[in-house]
Amino acid sequence: MSDWTVVYQFPIDKDLSELAQFIRRYRLPLRITEENNRQILSSLDPHLGEMLLPLLRRWDTGEISLADVHLEQVPAETPTEEAGAKKPADTEIGAGDLPVEETISESAAMSPLPSWPWRKTPLSLILIGMCFLGWFLLSNNLVESLLIYPDRGGDFQLDKSTLAWHWAQGEYWRLWTPALVHFSLPHALFNALGIWILGRSVEARAGTLPFAVLVLVSAAVSNLTQFYWSPQIVFGGMSGVVYALVGGVFVLRRRQPGWRDVPSGIVPLAIAWLLLCATGLITLIFGVGVANAAHIGGFVCGVVLTLIYCRVGGARKFAPNSSTA
């Protein structure tokens, strides 16, 4: 009797019709069964299962469509009785016909980031649009109601500050809205890119609601930190939220080392940039102000919130074989 090896497990409500068509199309030695309230994909050939596993993970997370994937039989060169003679292996894909070469559509193969469908990352796309909207509003002098008025120098007391005055007027939104204002197009582009690279993968995995909590809390914390640190300075931008995502990814990478949705060099580069800006060197050389307190506050907030999220079991959604459907 042949032994079936488990290749992948799916939730019971996952639609596997596309996978079933893929299996029939290439006559793969795979089967789908239901066991313990899960859908189990098994293979007669463990080697085949290992080769298909990365493909199944990408399909399960919505990065690719199996309709765009093509499997090609690679002729296996085997020596015959005559020295130097070669003959191709059988062309039919079966339990013993290996190896199989996976060829994915060019767009999927060339992309360094997961191709998340928009329905999995709606808030990230809205935030990206808000970065450019904030720059447009500033360019047209329409941000007066969004920023926190700078406070006078001297002894600073939060309860007697301009922010407290805004709150007394019922303008509570000003604790969040400075994150929308961007002082230049490169400023907006930089933060939009951070949301695109980090935010979309976090939202797709964790879900929009936990992602929204991270965004709202980190925006308020980073803005409040920056205002408390430099109350006499006008500030804005979504960098605090971006650095909250950096802190979140920093934690998730350590809880789930196999998670590879975000390029490995992004977090070290972002932390190095934070430390470099904190020295004041960037401001000294280029003459541009940097909201260092907002960056640090956002990063710490992201680390703390993600630790709590992982503590309640959220890290499992970032396991390489987890489903985000």
CORURUR-V374449 format. One record per backbone hydrogen bond with DSSP energy under -1.0 kcal/mol. NH is the residue of the N-H (numbers start at 0). CO is the residue of the C=O. Records with the same first field share a line. If there is no record, write none. Layout:
NH->CO + CO
//
This chain:
4->42
6->40
7->40
9->38
13->10
19->15
20->16
21->17
22->18
23->19
24->20
25->21
27->22
29->27
30->41
32->39
34->37
37->34
38->9
39->32
40->7
41->30
42->4
43->28
48->44
49->45
50->46
51->47
52->48
55->51
56->52
57->53
58->54
59->55
60->56
61->58
62->57
67->64
68->65
69->102
71->100
73->98
79->84
84->81
97->95
100->71
102->69
108->104
109->105
110->106
115->113
119->116
120->117
124->120
125->121
126->122
127->123
128->124
129->125
130->126
131->127
132->128
133->129
134->130
135->131
136->132
137->133
138->134
139->135
140->137
141->136
145->142
146->142
150->230
159->156
160->157
164->160
165->161
166->162
167->163
168->164
169->166
170->165
171->169
173->170
174->171
175->172
176->172
178->175
179->176
187->183
188->184
189->185
190->186
191->187
192->188
193->189
194->190
195->191
196->192
197->193
199->194
201->197
202->198
203->199
204->200
205->201
206->202
210->206
211->207
212->208
213->209
214->210
215->211
216->212
217->213
218->214
219->215
220->216
221->217
222->218
223->219
224->220
225->221
226->222
227->223
228->224
229->225
232->229
236->177
241->237
242->238
243->239
244->240
245->241
246->242
247->243
248->244
249->245
250->246
251->247
252->248
254->250
255->251
258->255
265->262
268->264
269->265
270->266
271->267
272->268
273->269
274->270
275->271
276->272
277->273
279->276
283->279
284->280
285->281
286->282
291->289
294->290
295->291
296->292
297->293
298->294
299->295
300->296
301->297
302->298
303->299
304->300
305->301
306->302
307->303
308->304
309->305
310->306
311->307
312->309
313->308
315->312
316->313
317->314
318->315
321->318
//
